[in-house]
Structure formats: C-alpha cells, structure tokens
C-alpha cells in the first residue's frame, strides 16, 4: 500500500525562514566558494607561521561556507524563494 500525499498538507515556511531565504538567494554561490578557499588559504598561512591553533580554527570555516553555498544553490534550483 502506498500513501498518497494530501494536497492540503503542503509544507509552508515560517516568516523568518522565508525572509532568510529571500536574502540568501540574492547572494552568488561563488561568494561561498571563494570564502571557503580563502579560509583554507589563511589557515595554510597561519600553519606556516606557527599559529597552529588559529590555523585549525580558521580551517574549520571551509566546510560551513561550502554547505551554505550548497544550500543557496538548492534554494535557487527549487525556487522556494
């Protein structure tokens, strides 16, 4: 047996999520890519200059930047905003 979706049970976004998505869609996905690459570069520089803890801290920014870029791309493709 398969359950059919009821047309009245569509998911709606809250006002905060809608506002955030409208602003995020305006950003270019490239910004997140360059921010990710930049954080890796700064991390490499900090590692080379001996600031190991700062290097690790900044290097961890790359993944969230890429995830934000992916989220931005999905919103653009799905057309939710």
Order of alpha helices (4+ residues) and beta strands (2+ residues): alpha-alpha-alpha-alpha
